[in-house]
Amino acid sequence: MKNDVNVMCKLTHINNDGEAEMVDVSVKPQSHRTATAISTVTLKPDTVRAINESNVKKGDVLSVARIAGIQAAKKCSELIPLCHLLPIKKVSISFSVSKDSIEITAFCKTIAQTGVEMEALTAVSIAALTIYDMCKSIDKGIEISCTKLVEKTGGTKINSEIVNDGRS
């Protein structure tokens, strides 16, 4: 047990007693930080057409998904345990619509002591779930996939990083 606690103490979100805790970022300097994340929603071509033609009974799918993504980024610390509350300066959600899919991109920006990656990932995830919810009655085969961080900037260790782990 003692060895397990020693290993856990090296983890950033585990205290000396092996308990989860929020990381103290108070000693870190504030910096401009950004993050971009993407997610893909695969739908039937007829469903994409209904979205494009504003013919979904629940309303304007992309407008509602955009608002949901923005709200999700702002509420990230309430949704994910141990996530810091950040002063979000900008959130933008965009959509790239093809014949059978919608790629969602979220860009988040802050000036803070920790990164804004979780906010961008939460934004695309909730935007994707909103599309799913609004279209589930007309398309039973909707899939959400490829949710990932694609770029982050800021901080002291990393000035700019494009995330590419070879899985895309």
DOFI-583726 format. One line per field, with one value per atom (N, C-alpha, C): residue number from 1; atom name; x, y, z. Coordinates in nm, 4 decimals, always signed. Layout:
<pts>
seq = c(NUM, ...);
atom = c(CA, ...);
u = c(X, ...);
v = c(Y, ...);
w = c(Z, ...);
</pts>
This chain:
<pts>
seq = c(1, 1, 1, 2, 2, 2, 3, 3, 3, 4, 4, 4, 5, 5, 5, 6, 6, 6, 7, 7, 7, 8, 8, 8, 9, 9, 9, 10, 10, 10, 11, 11, 11, 12, 12, 12, 13, 13, 13, 14, 14, 14, 15, 15, 15, 16, 16, 16, 17, 17, 17, 18, 18, 18, 19, 19, 19, 20, 20, 20, 21, 21, 21, 22, 22, 22, 23, 23, 23, 24, 24, 24, 25, 25, 25, 26, 26, 26, 27, 27, 27, 28, 28, 28, 29, 29, 29, 30, 30, 30, 31, 31, 31, 32, 32, 32, 33, 33, 33, 34, 34, 34, 35, 35, 35, 36, 36, 36, 37, 37, 37, 38, 38, 38, 39, 39, 39, 40, 40, 40, 41, 41, 41, 42, 42, 42, 43, 43, 43, 44, 44, 44, 45, 45, 45, 46, 46, 46, 47, 47, 47, 48, 48, 48, 49, 49, 49, 50, 50, 50, 51, 51, 51, 52, 52, 52, 53, 53, 53, 54, 54, 54, 55, 55, 55, 56, 56, 56, 57, 57, 57, 58, 58, 58, 59, 59, 59, 60, 60, 60, 61, 61, 61, 62, 62, 62, 63, 63, 63, 64, 64, 64, 65, 65, 65, 66, 66, 66, 67, 67, 67, 68, 68, 68, 69, 69, 69, 70, 70, 70, 71, 71, 71, 72, 72, 72, 73, 73, 73, 74, 74, 74, 75, 75, 75, 76, 76, 76, 77, 77, 77, 78, 78, 78, 79, 79, 79, 80, 80, 80, 81, 81, 81, 82, 82, 82, 83, 83, 83, 84, 84, 84, 85, 85, 85, 86, 86, 86, 87, 87, 87, 88, 88, 88, 89, 89, 89, 90, 90, 90, 91, 91, 91, 92, 92, 92, 93, 93, 93, 94, 94, 94, 95, 95, 95, 96, 96, 96, 97, 97, 97, 98, 98, 98, 99, 99, 99, 100, 100, 100, 101, 101, 101, 102, 102, 102, 103, 103, 103, 104, 104, 104, 105, 105, 105, 106, 106, 106, 107, 107, 107, 108, 108, 108, 109, 109, 109, 110, 110, 110, 111, 111, 111, 112, 112, 112, 113, 113, 113, 114, 114, 114, 115, 115, 115, 116, 116, 116, 117, 117, 117, 118, 118, 118, 119, 119, 119, 120, 120, 120, 121, 121, 121, 122, 122, 122, 123, 123, 123, 124, 124, 124, 125, 125, 125, 126, 126, 126, 127, 127, 127, 128, 128, 128, 129, 129, 129, 130, 130, 130, 131, 131, 131, 132, 132, 132, 133, 133, 133, 134, 134, 134, 135, 135, 135, 136, 136, 136, 137, 137, 137, 138, 138, 138, 139, 139, 139, 140, 140, 140, 141, 141, 141, 142, 142, 142, 143, 143, 143, 144, 144, 144, 145, 145, 145, 146, 146, 146, 147, 147, 147, 148, 148, 148, 149, 149, 149, 150, 150, 150, 151, 151, 151, 152, 152, 152, 153, 153, 153, 154, 154, 154, 155, 155, 155, 156, 156, 156, 157, 157, 157, 158, 158, 158, 159, 159, 159, 160, 160, 160, 161, 161, 161, 162, 162, 162, 163, 163, 163, 164, 164, 164, 165, 165, 165, 166, 166, 166, 167, 167, 167, 168, 168, 168);
atom = c(N, CA, C, N, CA, C, N, CA, C, N, CA, C, N, CA, C, N, CA, C, N, CA, C, N, CA, C, N, CA, C, N, CA, C, N, CA, C, N, CA, C, N, CA, C, N, CA, C, N, CA, C, N, CA, C, N, CA, C, N, CA, C, N, CA, C, N, CA, C, N, CA, C, N, CA, C, N, CA, C, N, CA, C, N, CA, C, N, CA, C, N, CA, C, N, CA, C, N, CA, C, N, CA, C, N, CA, C, N, CA, C, N, CA, C, N, CA, C, N, CA, C, N, CA, C, N, CA, C, N, CA, C, N, CA, C, N, CA, C, N, CA, C, N, CA, C, N, CA, C, N, CA, C, N, CA, C, N, CA, C, N, CA, C, N, CA, C, N, CA, C, N, CA, C, N, CA, C, N, CA, C, N, CA, C, N, CA, C, N, CA, C, N, CA, C, N, CA, C, N, CA, C, N, CA, C, N, CA, C, N, CA, C, N, CA, C, N, CA, C, N, CA, C, N, CA, C, N, CA, C, N, CA, C, N, CA, C, N, CA, C, N, CA, C, N, CA, C, N, CA, C, N, CA, C, N, CA, C, N, CA, C, N, CA, C, N, CA, C, N, CA, C, N, CA, C, N, CA, C, N, CA, C, N, CA, C, N, CA, C, N, CA, C, N, CA, C, N, CA, C, N, CA, C, N, CA, C, N, CA, C, N, CA, C, N, CA, C, N, CA, C, N, CA, C, N, CA, C, N, CA, C, N, CA, C, N, CA, C, N, CA, C, N, CA, C, N, CA, C, N, CA, C, N, CA, C, N, CA, C, N, CA, C, N, CA, C, N, CA, C, N, CA, C, N, CA, C, N, CA, C, N, CA, C, N, CA, C, N, CA, C, N, CA, C, N, CA, C, N, CA, C, N, CA, C, N, CA, C, N, CA, C, N, CA, C, N, CA, C, N, CA, C, N, CA, C, N, CA, C, N, CA, C, N, CA, C, N, CA, C, N, CA, C, N, CA, C, N, CA, C, N, CA, C, N, CA, C, N, CA, C, N, CA, C, N, CA, C, N, CA, C, N, CA, C, N, CA, C, N, CA, C, N, CA, C, N, CA, C, N, CA, C, N, CA, C, N, CA, C, N, CA, C, N, CA, C, N, CA, C, N, CA, C, N, CA, C, N, CA, C, N, CA, C, N, CA, C, N, CA, C, N, CA, C, N, CA, C, N, CA, C, N, CA, C, N, CA, C, N, CA, C, N, CA, C, N, CA, C, N, CA, C, N, CA, C, N, CA, C, N, CA, C, N, CA, C, N, CA, C, N, CA, C, N, CA, C);
u = c(+0.0825, +0.0000, +0.0869, +0.1922, +0.2777, +0.3406, +0.3835, +0.4397, +0.3361, +0.2118, +0.1048, +0.0859, +0.0920, +0.0772, +0.1952, +0.3160, +0.4332, +0.4200, +0.3708, +0.3496, +0.2426, +0.1331, +0.0237, +0.0667, +0.1610, +0.2053, +0.2725, +0.3198, +0.3828, +0.2791, +0.1556, +0.0480, +0.0027, -0.0306, -0.0602, -0.1907, -0.2857, -0.4153, -0.4348, -0.3253, -0.3310, -0.2455, -0.3010, -0.2237, -0.1410, -0.0712, +0.0169, -0.0571, -0.1859, -0.2662, -0.3323, -0.3011, -0.3596, -0.4992, -0.5395, -0.6733, -0.6700, -0.7777, -0.7880, -0.7990, -0.7307, -0.7417, -0.7117, -0.7592, -0.7332, -0.5886, -0.5230, -0.3855, -0.3820, -0.2805, -0.2614, -0.1830, -0.2479, -0.1810, -0.1503, -0.1677, -0.1534, -0.0126, +0.0880, +0.2257, +0.2625, +0.1801, +0.2095, +0.1727, +0.2502, +0.2149, +0.0972, +0.0183, -0.0887, -0.0275, -0.0900, -0.0474, -0.1683, -0.1520, -0.2558, -0.2552, -0.3714, -0.3821, -0.4999, -0.4796, -0.5867, -0.5898, -0.7014, -0.7138, -0.8190, -0.7926, -0.8867, -0.9124, -1.0391, -1.0788, -1.1793, -1.1873, -1.2836, -1.3606, -1.4747, -1.5548, -1.6361, -1.6630, -1.7384, -1.8679, -1.9765, -2.1075, -2.1415, -2.1583, -2.1944, -2.3443, -2.4099, -2.5553, -2.5906, -2.7156, -2.7638, -2.7650, -2.7396, -2.7470, -2.8816, -2.9904, -3.1227, -3.1306, -3.0635, -3.0635, -2.9831, -2.8687, -2.7874, -2.8672, -2.9370, -3.0199, -3.1291, -3.1925, -3.2965, -3.2371, -3.1157, -3.0490, -3.0233, -2.9680, -2.9360, -3.0594, -3.1719, -3.2961, -3.3825, -3.3270, -3.4010, -3.5335, -3.5268, -3.6466, -3.6443, -3.5821, -3.5810, -3.6822, -3.7723, -3.8839, -3.8403, -3.7248, -3.6807, -3.6213, -3.5982, -3.5498, -3.4197, -3.3543, -3.2291, -3.1149, -3.0805, -2.9872, -2.8514, -2.7926, -2.6572, -2.6533, -2.7555, -2.7600, -2.7719, -2.8566, -2.8744, -2.7466, -2.6841, -2.5598, -2.4478, -2.4432, -2.3419, -2.3593, -2.4821, -2.5091, -2.4773, -2.5149, -2.4876, -2.3371, -2.2596, -2.1143, -2.0522, -2.0980, -2.0472, -2.0799, -2.2041, -2.2442, -2.1636, -2.1380, -2.0629, -1.9210, -1.8561, -1.7206, -1.7212, -1.8226, -1.8317, -1.8614, -1.9199, -1.9583, -1.8651, -1.7549, -1.6658, -1.6272, -1.5911, -1.5465, -1.6590, -1.7833, -1.8966, -1.9226, -1.8723, -1.8976, -1.7847, -1.6617, -1.5459, -1.4798, -1.4778, -1.4157, -1.2697, -1.2270, -1.0890, -1.0470, -1.1403, -1.1110, -1.1241, -1.0265, -1.0275, -1.1323, -1.1921, -1.2818, -1.1943, -1.2143, -1.1310, -1.2111, -1.1460, -1.2116, -1.2054, -1.3042, -1.3077, -1.3235, -1.2346, -1.2387, -1.3068, -1.3024, -1.3650, -1.3932, -1.5088, -1.5429, -1.6092, -1.5589, -1.6275, -1.6461, -1.7607, -1.7970, -1.8272, -1.7633, -1.7934, -1.8225, -1.8893, -1.9319, -1.8872, -1.8395, -1.8091, -1.9019, -1.9971, -2.1012, -2.0678, -2.0684, -2.0517, -2.1785, -2.1741, -2.2917, -2.3459, -2.2571, -2.3020, -2.2370, -2.1840, -2.1240, -2.1155, -2.0976, -2.0744, -1.9523, -1.8484, -1.7318, -1.7476, -1.7346, -1.7492, -1.6096, -1.5838, -1.4580, -1.4887, -1.4217, -1.4347, -1.2989, -1.2993, -1.1798, -1.2083, -1.1213, -1.1367, -1.0118, -1.0331, -0.9229, -0.9401, -0.8285, -0.8304, -0.6965, -0.6931, -0.5681, -0.5746, -0.4921, -0.5044, -0.3742, -0.3778, -0.2617, -0.2628, -0.3671, -0.3761, -0.4491, -0.4341, -0.4835, -0.6338, -0.6794, -0.8211, -0.8633, -0.7824, -0.8114, -0.9434, -0.9691, -1.0909, -1.2154, -1.2059, -1.3196, -1.3481, -1.2434, -1.2628, -1.3190, -1.2656, -1.3151, -1.4591, -1.4913, -1.6288, -1.7235, -1.6789, -1.7627, -1.7995, -1.7005, -1.7337, -1.8172, -1.7919, -1.8677, -2.0150, -2.0420, -2.1813, -2.2497, -2.1767, -2.2349, -2.2730, -2.1861, -2.2157, -2.3363, -2.3426, -2.4576, -2.5870, -2.5782, -2.6965, -2.7475, -2.6555, -2.6953, -2.7618, -2.7013, -2.7583, -2.9007, -2.9166, -3.0477, -3.1531, -3.1151, -3.2128, -3.2501, -3.1652, -3.1883, -3.2206, -3.2179, -3.2351, -3.3706, -3.4721, -3.6032, -3.6101, -3.5208, -3.5238, -3.4054, -3.3100, -3.1906, -3.1447, -3.1673, -3.1321, -2.9863, -2.9134, -2.7760, -2.6698, -2.7008, -2.6050, -2.4849, -2.3655, -2.2428, -2.1626, -2.1072, -2.0160, -1.8780, -1.7788, -1.6456, -1.5370, -1.4158, -1.2964, -1.2930, -1.3381, -1.3291, -1.1868, -1.1207, -0.9813, -0.9359, -0.8311, -0.7637, -0.6708, -0.6759, -0.5893, -0.4809, -0.5015, -0.3974, -0.4175, -0.3054, -0.3106, -0.1904, -0.2086, -0.0991, -0.0981, +0.0160, +0.0286, +0.0982, +0.1104, +0.1787, +0.3285, +0.3978, +0.5421, +0.6204, +0.5660, +0.6376, +0.6177, +0.4984, +0.4635, +0.4105, +0.4784, +0.4288, +0.3249, +0.3457, +0.2472, +0.2655, +0.1606, +0.1689, +0.0521, +0.0843, -0.0197, -0.0225, -0.1368, -0.1503, -0.1757, -0.0847, -0.1014, -0.0375, -0.1216, -0.0706, -0.0769, -0.0998, -0.1039, -0.2347, -0.3339, -0.4618, -0.5617, -0.5299, -0.6293, -0.6293);
v = c(-0.1194, +0.0000, +0.1259, +0.1270, +0.2448, +0.2753, +0.1717, +0.1935, +0.2527, +0.2060, +0.2610, +0.4097, +0.4511, +0.5917, +0.6712, +0.6153, +0.6845, +0.7070, +0.6081, +0.6232, +0.7278, +0.7230, +0.8179, +0.9604, +0.9807, +1.1157, +1.1840, +1.1090, +1.1657, +1.2139, +1.1737, +1.2185, +1.3571, +1.4408, +1.5807, +1.6026, +1.5130, +1.5324, +1.4418, +1.3902, +1.3021, +1.3633, +1.3761, +1.4333, +1.3257, +1.3622, +1.2696, +1.1528, +1.1674, +1.0598, +0.9735, +0.9993, +0.9210, +0.9639, +1.0835, +1.1338, +1.2315, +1.2341, +1.3270, +1.4696, +1.5618, +1.7029, +1.7871, +1.9104, +2.0026, +2.0500, +2.0588, +2.1068, +2.2543, +2.2941, +2.4350, +2.5032, +2.5915, +2.6632, +2.8075, +2.8405, +2.9800, +3.0355, +2.9510, +2.9995, +3.0152, +2.9647, +2.9753, +3.1142, +3.1674, +3.2986, +3.2850, +3.3899, +3.3911, +3.4079, +3.3457, +3.3655, +3.3513, +3.4034, +3.3867, +3.2403, +3.1785, +3.0361, +3.0147, +2.9253, +2.8873, +2.7357, +2.6852, +2.5432, +2.5269, +2.4324, +2.3982, +2.2487, +2.2116, +2.0705, +2.0458, +1.9201, +1.8819, +1.7567, +1.7381, +1.6168, +1.5994, +1.4756, +1.4467, +1.3739, +1.4206, +1.3552, +1.2984, +1.1675, +1.1014, +1.0754, +1.1157, +1.1040, +1.0509, +1.0128, +0.9754, +1.0995, +1.0851, +1.2004, +1.2742, +1.2003, +1.2646, +1.3536, +1.3121, +1.3911, +1.5190, +1.5081, +1.6271, +1.7233, +1.6692, +1.7531, +1.8240, +1.7519, +1.8133, +1.9256, +1.9055, +2.0102, +2.1318, +2.1089, +2.2188, +2.2956, +2.2259, +2.2882, +2.3394, +2.3378, +2.3794, +2.3052, +2.1745, +2.0919, +1.9869, +2.0211, +1.9319, +1.9879, +1.9038, +1.9497, +2.0253, +1.9911, +2.0562, +2.1949, +2.2333, +2.3681, +2.3723, +2.4859, +2.5112, +2.4382, +2.3218, +2.2310, +2.2965, +2.3566, +2.4098, +2.5325, +2.6150, +2.7310, +2.6865, +2.5889, +2.5386, +2.4686, +2.3896, +2.3205, +2.4204, +2.5295, +2.6332, +2.6930, +2.7306, +2.7880, +2.6854, +2.5606, +2.4559, +2.4394, +2.4429, +2.4300, +2.5460, +2.6659, +2.7842, +2.7757, +2.7418, +2.7278, +2.6189, +2.5092, +2.3980, +2.4406, +2.5154, +2.5630, +2.6492, +2.7327, +2.8218, +2.7462, +2.6265, +2.5475, +2.4283, +2.4222, +2.3063, +2.2667, +2.3619, +2.3303, +2.2731, +2.2948, +2.2365, +2.0926, +2.0564, +1.9236, +1.8241, +1.8719, +1.7831, +1.8051, +1.7020, +1.7156, +1.7592, +1.8448, +1.8929, +1.9889, +2.0259, +2.1203, +2.2625, +2.3473, +2.4845, +2.5695, +2.6615, +2.7610, +2.8653, +2.8846, +2.9770, +3.0969, +3.2124, +3.3297, +3.3213, +3.2583, +3.2379, +3.3733, +3.4013, +3.5283, +3.5144, +3.3936, +3.3706, +3.2218, +3.1930, +3.0575, +3.0734, +3.0014, +2.9998, +2.8549, +2.8304, +2.6970, +2.7109, +2.6258, +2.6267, +2.4845, +2.4758, +2.3475, +2.3350, +2.2173, +2.1836, +2.0680, +2.0968, +1.9998, +1.9320, +1.7990, +1.7221, +1.6408, +1.5532, +1.4748, +1.3906, +1.3338, +1.2427, +1.2676, +1.3875, +1.4173, +1.5672, +1.5993, +1.7371, +1.7356, +1.8085, +1.8224, +1.9520, +1.9409, +2.0548, +2.0968, +2.2256, +2.2797, +2.3826, +2.3688, +2.4674, +2.5315, +2.6630, +2.7401, +2.8147, +2.7980, +2.8663, +2.9467, +3.0599, +3.1502, +3.2027, +3.2147, +3.2692, +3.3337, +3.4060, +3.4496, +3.3916, +3.2910, +3.2183, +3.1470, +3.0774, +3.0047, +2.8583, +2.8174, +2.6802, +2.6809, +2.5729, +2.5672, +2.5568, +2.5747, +2.5816, +2.4622, +2.3544, +2.2359, +2.1689, +2.1548, +2.0860, +2.1629, +2.2933, +2.3744, +2.3525, +2.3462, +2.3215, +2.1815, +2.0828, +1.9452, +1.9313, +1.9983, +1.9952, +2.0634, +2.1733, +2.2463, +2.1589, +2.0921, +2.0088, +1.8876, +1.8344, +1.7169, +1.7501, +1.8611, +1.8991, +1.9453, +2.0127, +2.0493, +1.9226, +1.8218, +1.6947, +1.6253, +1.6234, +1.5613, +1.6365, +1.7660, +1.8456, +1.8101, +1.7958, +1.7517, +1.6151, +1.5258, +1.3918, +1.4021, +1.4782, +1.4910, +1.5482, +1.6482, +1.7131, +1.6283, +1.5317, +1.4517, +1.3050, +1.2638, +1.1216, +1.0652, +1.1489, +1.0977, +1.0652, +1.1245, +1.0977, +1.0126, +0.9863, +0.9101, +0.8270, +0.6972, +0.6076, +0.5623, +0.5978, +0.5501, +0.6581, +0.7650, +0.8744, +0.8260, +0.8657, +0.8323, +0.9582, +0.9645, +1.0721, +1.0096, +1.0684, +1.0085, +1.1143, +1.0688, +1.1505, +1.2802, +1.2769, +1.3949, +1.4047, +1.5159, +1.5288, +1.6738, +1.6971, +1.8258, +1.8298, +1.9364, +1.9461, +2.0523, +2.1492, +2.2496, +2.3192, +2.3530, +2.4376, +2.5296, +2.6479, +2.7438, +2.8019, +2.8566, +2.9262, +2.8454, +2.9049, +2.8402, +2.8619, +2.8105, +2.8299, +2.7173, +2.5968, +2.4830, +2.4709, +2.5034, +2.4839, +2.6154, +2.6705, +2.7936, +2.7658, +2.6616, +2.6223, +2.4754, +2.4021, +2.2585, +2.2144, +2.1461, +2.0814, +1.9363, +1.8928, +1.7584, +1.6628, +1.5697, +1.4684, +1.3405, +1.2493, +1.1248, +1.0103, +1.0419, +0.9398, +0.8658, +0.8982, +0.8272, +0.8922, +1.0049, +1.0726, +1.0241);
w = c(+0.0000, +0.0000, +0.0000, +0.0797, +0.0883, -0.0471, -0.1221, -0.2553, -0.3494, -0.3369, -0.4205, -0.3943, -0.2681, -0.2330, -0.2878, -0.2810, -0.3349, -0.4842, -0.5567, -0.7004, -0.7265, -0.6498, -0.6695, -0.6395, -0.5463, -0.5128, -0.6304, -0.7255, -0.8441, -0.9444, -0.9271, -1.0147, -0.9713, -1.0659, -1.0347, -0.9586, -0.9720, -0.9078, -0.7863, -0.7297, -0.6130, -0.5026, -0.3819, -0.2716, -0.2017, -0.0958, -0.0245, +0.0395, +0.0601, +0.1184, +0.0116, -0.1152, -0.2236, -0.2624, -0.2215, -0.2497, -0.3665, -0.4426, -0.5549, -0.5034, -0.5729, -0.5398, -0.6626, -0.6599, -0.7697, -0.7618, -0.8764, -0.8840, -0.8470, -0.7714, -0.7353, -0.8468, -0.9203, -1.0291, -0.9899, -0.8637, -0.8197, -0.8391, -0.8436, -0.8611, -1.0082, -1.0969, -1.2396, -1.2907, -1.3837, -1.4406, -1.5375, -1.5467, -1.6454, -1.7838, -1.8826, -2.0206, -2.1122, -2.2326, -2.3344, -2.3761, -2.3767, -2.4096, -2.5049, -2.5981, -2.6900, -2.7031, -2.7485, -2.7798, -2.8883, -2.9765, -3.0828, -3.0761, -3.0782, -3.0759, -3.1874, -3.2287, -3.3320, -3.2896, -3.3501, -3.3340, -3.4613, -3.4963, -3.6181, -3.5838, -3.6432, -3.6309, -3.7685, -3.7743, -3.8998, -3.8994, -4.0087, -4.0216, -4.1598, -4.1767, -4.3097, -4.3981, -4.5272, -4.6177, -4.6103, -4.5924, -4.5802, -4.4561, -4.3496, -4.2266, -4.2466, -4.3106, -4.3394, -4.4277, -4.5243, -4.6121, -4.5303, -4.4388, -4.3540, -4.2678, -4.2184, -4.1396, -4.2285, -4.3454, -4.4387, -4.4828, -4.4962, -4.5417, -4.4262, -4.3040, -4.1834, -4.1720, -4.1941, -4.1963, -4.0843, -3.9717, -3.8554, -3.7561, -3.7082, -3.6246, -3.4998, -3.4439, -3.3208, -3.3442, -3.4707, -3.4984, -3.5758, -3.5701, -3.6420, -3.5706, -3.6194, -3.5527, -3.5278, -3.6286, -3.6130, -3.5215, -3.5273, -3.4364, -3.2908, -3.2668, -3.1302, -3.0837, -3.1718, -3.1364, -3.1068, -3.1811, -3.1565, -3.0168, -2.9834, -2.8510, -2.7418, -2.7629, -2.6639, -2.6419, -2.7499, -2.7380, -2.6630, -2.6913, -2.6213, -2.4725, -2.4427, -2.3025, -2.2317, -2.3000, -2.2406, -2.2041, -2.2923, -2.2629, -2.1372, -2.1230, -2.0074, -1.8782, -1.8888, -1.7711, -1.7469, -1.8165, -1.8115, -1.6690, -1.5860, -1.4501, -1.3639, -1.4034, -1.3312, -1.3741, -1.4908, -1.5464, -1.5193, -1.5180, -1.5060, -1.3708, -1.2867, -1.1546, -1.1671, -1.0778, -1.0664, -1.1776, -1.2638, -1.3714, -1.3171, -1.3469, -1.2969, -1.3692, -1.2958, -1.3539, -1.4225, -1.5514, -1.6280, -1.6764, -1.6845, -1.7420, -1.8952, -1.9523, -2.0969, -2.1655, -2.2588, -2.3318, -2.4670, -2.5249, -2.6556, -2.6714, -2.7270, -2.7722, -2.9079, -3.0064, -3.1355, -3.1779, -3.2361, -3.2846, -3.4326, -3.5136, -3.6573, -3.7032, -3.8168, -3.8716, -4.0160, -4.0501, -4.1881, -4.2251, -4.3126, -4.3457, -4.4778, -4.4765, -4.5999, -4.6238, -4.7222, -4.7604, -4.6450, -4.5639, -4.4587, -4.3225, -4.3022, -4.1720, -4.1479, -4.0227, -3.9811, -3.8912, -3.9308, -3.8445, -3.7666, -3.6358, -3.5458, -3.5012, -3.5048, -3.4547, -3.3474, -3.2334, -3.1259, -3.1026, -3.0916, -3.0587, -2.9292, -2.8308, -2.7025, -2.6719, -2.6044, -2.5734, -2.4307, -2.3600, -2.2250, -2.1932, -2.0853, -2.0237, -1.8836, -1.8580, -1.7317, -1.6974, -1.5847, -1.5350, -1.5773, -1.6461, -1.6951, -1.8291, -1.9023, -2.0391, -2.0528, -2.1749, -2.2078, -2.2951, -2.2919, -2.3737, -2.3367, -2.2077, -2.1655, -2.2085, -2.2105, -2.2546, -2.4033, -2.4843, -2.6277, -2.6515, -2.5811, -2.5962, -2.5474, -2.4400, -2.3889, -2.4873, -2.5451, -2.6413, -2.7610, -2.8222, -2.9393, -2.8995, -2.7810, -2.7353, -2.7156, -2.6512, -2.6266, -2.7548, -2.8426, -2.9723, -3.0492, -3.0466, -3.1149, -3.0520, -2.9200, -2.8526, -2.8816, -2.8998, -2.9332, -3.0725, -3.1668, -3.3014, -3.2924, -3.2168, -3.1978, -3.1423, -3.0351, -2.9705, -3.0643, -3.1411, -3.2285, -3.3493, -3.3854, -3.5066, -3.4789, -3.3534, -3.3215, -3.3649, -3.3738, -3.4134, -3.5626, -3.6430, -3.7876, -3.8343, -3.7434, -3.7819, -3.6627, -3.6708, -3.5592, -3.5637, -3.6684, -3.6830, -3.6670, -3.5970, -3.5794, -3.4992, -3.5435, -3.4714, -3.4434, -3.3240, -3.2857, -3.2741, -3.3412, -3.3401, -3.3548, -3.3422, -3.3699, -3.2899, -3.1656, -3.0805, -3.0293, -3.0621, -3.0197, -3.0194, -2.9425, -2.9405, -3.0600, -3.1378, -3.2555, -3.2419, -3.1519, -3.1320, -2.9989, -2.9357, -2.8169, -2.8184, -2.7601, -2.7501, -2.6104, -2.5725, -2.4459, -2.3398, -2.2241, -2.1127, -2.1198, -2.0218, -2.0156, -2.0807, -2.0802, -2.1374, -2.2870, -2.3326, -2.4733, -2.5284, -2.6263, -2.6864, -2.7927, -2.8706, -2.9707, -2.9982, -2.9934, -3.0161, -3.1027, -3.2075, -3.2874, -3.2426, -3.2018, -3.1478, -3.2635, -3.2837, -3.3885, -3.3379, -3.2937, -3.2393, -3.3405, -3.4662, -3.5697, -3.5806, -3.4992, -3.5048, -3.5967, -3.6577, -3.7414, -3.8825);
</pts>
